[in-house]
Amino acid sequence: MSKIRVGVIGAGSWTVASHLPNVVRHDDAEIVAISRKGPDMLARIQQEWQVPVASEDFQDVLNAGIDVCIVGSPSGLHYEHTVAALEAGAHVMCEKPFTIDPSQAWAIDELRRRKNLEVVVAFGWNYRPMVRRAKEMMDDFGIGALEQMSITMSSVTRELLSNTGAYPDAAPETVPEHGTWTDKALSGGGYGQAQLSHALGLALWLTGARAQGAFALMTAPLSAPVELHDAITYKFDNGAIGVMSGSSAHLNAWGNRHSLEVRAVGSDGQFLIDVEREAFWLHSEGEDRRLEIPDGDGIYDCAGPIDAVLAAARGEDFVNQSPAELGARTVEALDLAYRSSEAGSFVTR
């Protein structure tokens, strides 16, 4: 059988560090085309990964005849690039945040349904074994109607978001362009877009919640062009309430480990998931249920979304743990937060 032809739009630092290696792990997949800005780095990546087509024009990637497209471009371009890839007939793995504008996110979901194609959002934690098992337990037992949810996240982004350094997990040979993260036209914002998109991808996936309104406070120390810290209060569609906090941690604190915890209380029970301490417990139907989780299972990687989109290209049965519909709900929640912070008031969808 011919190999799955993979194209990459936006071969930036994280794509080189994570997505390209995760594609070539699969013997039946090959990277046939890449695009990015900057001819020198483009040529270097082309040579290193032995890619036949390399261009600064993303249309050349689509014209290469691809089955799968990895969209790793700046967030403000995700809509244009994802739509173009779907129109070209490719399944898509799109980096988070999915889009900046909620209407664009929902439009992508509608388009991929009409095209009968899969869109996988790069919420890597959703594919970790502990989260997969947690989702199965939530589907089997649940907590009833959501009443309250709290989300807390902290990660090493002070340098990245203040234009004073790079993200520690990025490929050192392809340092991220600061504008990708700190030019609001491209990034949509700071810590919320860069990291809380992950937190929402996890929390809204486990609960099925959809944000209806928000009040947010954001702060930008270090004279940063975007916010480093967030404090957000949410109201959800069913009347439930919630809070989410996000903070840009100091470099090398606790080994640069991500901290992400979600707690929720519902009408019939409650749960806790903590990827830093690798814990999940669920109280439902009057019983406590806990997962036995091996060490390291909460450490972030983005292999799962790549595995999923390649499974879609093979026509295999698989569970999309980060579908476009989920991506759209995360975009809505972030859009509410940024609009509220700017307005200084509670805003609704």
C-alpha positions in Angstrom: 0.0 0.0 0.0 1.1 3.6 -0.6 2.2 5.6 2.3 0.1 8.3 4.0 1.2 11.6 2.5 1.6 14.2 5.2 1.9 17.9 4.6 2.9 20.5 7.2 1.8 24.1 7.2 3.8 26.0 9.8 7.1 24.1 10.5 7.9 26.1 13.5 9.8 25.3 16.7 7.2 23.0 18.3 6.3 21.3 15.1 10.0 20.4 14.6 10.4 19.3 18.2 7.2 17.2 18.4 5.1 16.7 15.3 7.7 15.7 12.7 9.2 13.1 15.0 5.8 11.7 15.8 4.9 11.4 12.2 8.1 9.5 11.2 7.5 7.0 14.0 4.9 5.5 11.7 6.3 3.4 8.9 3.3 3.9 6.7 3.5 7.8 6.8 5.9 10.1 5.0 6.3 13.9 5.2 6.0 15.1 1.6 5.7 18.9 1.9 6.4 21.6 4.4 5.9 25.4 4.5 7.1 28.1 6.9 8.5 31.6 6.6 12.3 32.1 6.4 14.1 30.5 3.5 17.2 29.5 5.4 15.4 27.6 8.2 13.0 26.2 5.6 16.0 24.7 3.7 17.6 23.4 6.8 14.4 21.6 7.9 13.9 20.2 4.4 17.3 18.8 4.3 17.2 17.4 7.9 13.9 15.6 7.3 14.4 14.9 3.6 11.2 16.5 2.5 10.6 16.7 -1.2 8.6 19.9 -1.3 9.5 23.0 0.8 8.0 26.4 0.2 7.1 29.6 2.0 3.7 29.4 0.2 1.3 27.0 2.0 -0.6 26.3 -1.2 2.4 24.4 -2.4 1.9 21.9 0.5 -1.7 21.4 -0.6 -0.8 21.0 -4.2 1.6 18.2 -3.3 -1.4 15.9 -2.9 -1.6 15.1 0.8 -3.8 12.9 2.9 -3.1 14.6 6.2 -2.2 18.2 7.0 -0.5 19.3 10.2 -1.4 23.0 10.8 1.3 24.4 13.1 1.1 28.0 11.9 0.4 31.0 14.2 -3.1 30.8 15.8 -4.5 33.7 13.8 -3.9 31.7 10.6 -5.4 28.4 11.8 -8.8 29.0 10.2 -7.4 29.9 6.8 -5.0 27.0 6.7 -7.4 24.4 8.2 -10.2 25.3 5.8 -7.8 25.2 2.8 -6.6 21.7 3.9 -10.1 20.4 4.3 -11.1 21.8 0.9 -8.1 20.0 -0.5 -9.5 16.7 0.9 -7.0 16.2 3.8 -7.6 15.2 7.4 -6.2 17.9 9.7 -4.3 17.9 13.0 -4.5 21.6 14.1 -2.4 23.1 16.9 -4.1 24.8 19.8 -5.6 27.3 20.3 -7.9 26.0 17.5 -8.8 29.4 16.3 -9.2 32.9 17.9 -12.7 33.6 16.7 -15.4 31.1 17.9 -17.5 31.5 14.7 -14.5 30.3 12.7 -14.1 27.3 14.9 -17.7 26.3 14.5 -17.4 26.8 10.7 -14.5 24.4 10.6 -16.5 21.8 12.5 -19.4 22.2 10.0 -17.0 22.0 7.0 -15.3 18.9 8.2 -18.7 17.2 8.7 -19.7 18.1 5.1 -16.4 16.8 3.8 -16.6 13.7 6.0 -13.1 14.4 7.2 -11.5 14.5 10.7 -10.1 17.5 12.5 -7.9 16.6 15.5 -6.9 19.5 17.8 -3.5 19.2 19.5 -4.7 18.6 23.1 -2.0 16.1 23.8 -3.1 15.4 27.4 -6.5 14.1 26.2 -4.6 11.1 24.7 -2.5 10.2 27.7 -3.6 6.8 29.1 -4.7 8.3 32.5 -6.9 10.8 30.7 -8.4 8.2 28.4 -9.3 6.0 31.3 -10.7 9.0 33.2 -12.9 9.8 30.3 -14.1 6.2 30.1 -15.0 6.3 33.8 -16.8 9.6 33.4 -18.8 8.2 30.5 -19.6 5.1 32.5 -20.5 6.7 35.8 -20.3 10.5 35.6 -21.2 13.1 38.2 -24.6 14.0 37.0 -25.4 17.6 36.1 -22.3 19.8 36.5 -22.7 22.4 39.4 -19.2 23.8 39.9 -15.8 23.3 38.4 -12.3 24.7 39.2 -9.3 24.6 36.9 -5.8 25.5 37.9 -2.8 25.6 35.6 0.8 26.8 35.8 3.6 26.3 33.3 6.9 27.9 32.3 6.0 30.7 29.9 7.3 33.8 31.6 10.2 34.2 29.2 8.2 33.3 26.1 5.3 35.7 26.7 7.5 38.6 27.9 9.8 38.4 24.8 12.8 37.6 27.1 13.4 33.9 26.1 12.0 30.7 24.6 9.8 27.9 25.7 12.0 25.2 27.3 10.4 22.3 25.3 10.9 24.0 21.9 13.5 22.8 19.5 16.7 24.8 20.3 17.7 25.0 16.6 14.4 26.7 15.7 13.7 29.3 18.3 10.1 30.5 18.2 9.4 33.9 16.7 8.2 36.1 19.5 5.4 37.5 17.4 3.8 34.1 17.1 3.1 34.3 20.8 3.0 38.0 21.7 1.5 39.7 18.6 -2.2 39.6 19.5 -3.2 39.6 15.9 -1.4 36.2 15.5 -1.8 34.7 19.0 -5.1 36.1 20.2 -3.5 36.8 23.6 -1.0 35.4 26.1 -1.2 32.7 28.7 -4.9 32.0 28.1 -4.3 31.1 24.4 -0.9 29.5 24.9 -1.7 27.3 27.8 -5.2 27.5 29.2 -6.4 26.2 25.9 -4.9 22.9 27.1 -6.7 23.2 30.4 -10.0 23.9 28.8 -9.5 21.0 26.3 -9.2 18.6 29.2 -11.9 20.1 31.5 -14.6 20.5 28.8 -13.8 17.1 27.4 -14.3 15.3 30.7 -17.5 17.3 31.6 -19.1 18.2 28.3 -19.5 21.7 29.6 -20.0 24.8 27.4 -19.2 28.3 28.7 -22.1 30.8 28.5 -20.5 33.8 30.2 -17.4 35.0 31.9 -15.7 37.6 34.0 -11.9 37.8 33.8 -8.9 39.6 35.2 -5.6 39.5 33.5 -2.2 40.9 34.3 1.0 41.4 32.3 4.1 41.9 34.6 7.6 42.3 33.1 6.1 44.8 30.7 4.9 41.9 28.6 2.9 42.6 25.5 0.3 39.9 26.5 -1.0 38.6 29.8 1.1 36.2 31.9 -1.6 35.5 34.5 -5.4 34.9 34.3 -8.2 34.7 36.8 -11.6 33.8 35.2 -15.0 33.1 36.6 -17.4 31.2 34.3 -21.1 30.5 34.0 -21.9 27.4 32.0 -25.0 26.7 29.8 -26.8 24.6 32.4 -26.3 27.2 35.1 -23.2 25.7 36.7 -20.4 28.0 37.7 -16.6 27.7 37.6 -13.3 29.3 38.0 -10.0 29.0 36.1 -6.6 30.4 37.0 -3.5 30.3 34.9 0.0 31.5 35.8 3.3 31.8 34.0 5.8 29.9 36.2 9.5 30.6 36.7 12.1 28.8 34.5 13.4 25.6 36.1 10.9 25.6 39.0 10.0 22.0 39.8 11.9 20.7 36.8 9.6 22.8 34.4 6.8 20.3 35.1 3.3 21.5 34.0 0.8 21.9 36.8 -2.8 21.2 35.7 -5.7 20.2 38.0 -9.4 20.0 37.4 -12.0 19.5 40.2 -15.7 19.3 39.5 -18.8 18.8 41.6 -22.1 17.6 40.1 -25.5 16.6 41.2 -24.5 13.0 41.6 -20.8 13.1 42.5 -17.5 14.8 42.0 -14.0 14.2 40.5 -10.4 15.3 40.6 -7.8 15.0 37.9 -4.2 16.2 38.5 -1.7 15.6 35.7 1.3 16.9 37.8 0.7 14.5 40.7 -0.8 11.9 38.3 -4.1 11.3 40.1 -7.7 10.7 39.2 -10.5 9.9 41.5 -14.2 9.8 41.0 -17.0 9.8 43.6 -20.2 8.5 41.9 -23.1 6.4 42.9 -21.9 6.6 46.5 -18.5 5.0 45.7 -15.0 6.3 45.5 -13.1 5.1 42.4 -9.4 5.7 41.9 -7.1 5.1 39.0 -3.7 3.4 39.5 -1.5 5.5 37.3 2.1 4.7 36.5 4.8 7.3 37.0 5.3 9.7 34.1 1.8 9.2 32.7 0.9 12.8 33.3 3.9 14.2 31.5 2.7 16.1 28.4 3.4 14.9 24.9 1.6 15.4 21.6 2.0 11.9 20.1 -1.7 11.0 20.5 -3.1 13.7 18.2 -0.7 12.6 15.4 -1.6 9.0 16.0 -5.3 9.9 15.8 -5.1 11.8 12.5 -3.1 9.1 10.9 -5.7 6.5 12.0 -8.3 8.7 10.3 -6.3 8.7 7.1 -6.1 4.8 7.3 -9.9 4.6 7.7 -9.4 2.9 11.1 -11.9 3.0 13.9 -10.6 5.4 16.6 -11.8 7.8 19.3 -11.0 11.4 18.5 -10.2 12.6 22.0 -9.9 16.2 20.7 -12.5 16.8 18.0 -13.2 20.2 16.3 -16.4 20.5 18.3 -14.4 20.4 21.5 -11.9 22.9 20.0 -14.8 25.2 19.3 -16.0 25.1 22.9 -12.5 26.0 24.1 -12.3 28.9 21.7 -15.7 30.2 23.0 -14.5 30.0 26.6 -11.2 31.9 25.8 -13.0 34.5 23.7 -15.4 35.2 26.6 -12.4 35.7 28.9 -10.5 38.1 26.6 -13.6 40.1 25.9 -14.4 40.4 29.6 -10.9 41.5 30.5 -11.0 44.2 27.8 -14.5 45.3 28.8 -14.0 45.1 32.5 -17.4 43.4 33.0 -19.2 40.1 32.8 -19.9 39.1 29.1 -21.9 36.4 27.5 -21.7 34.4 24.3 
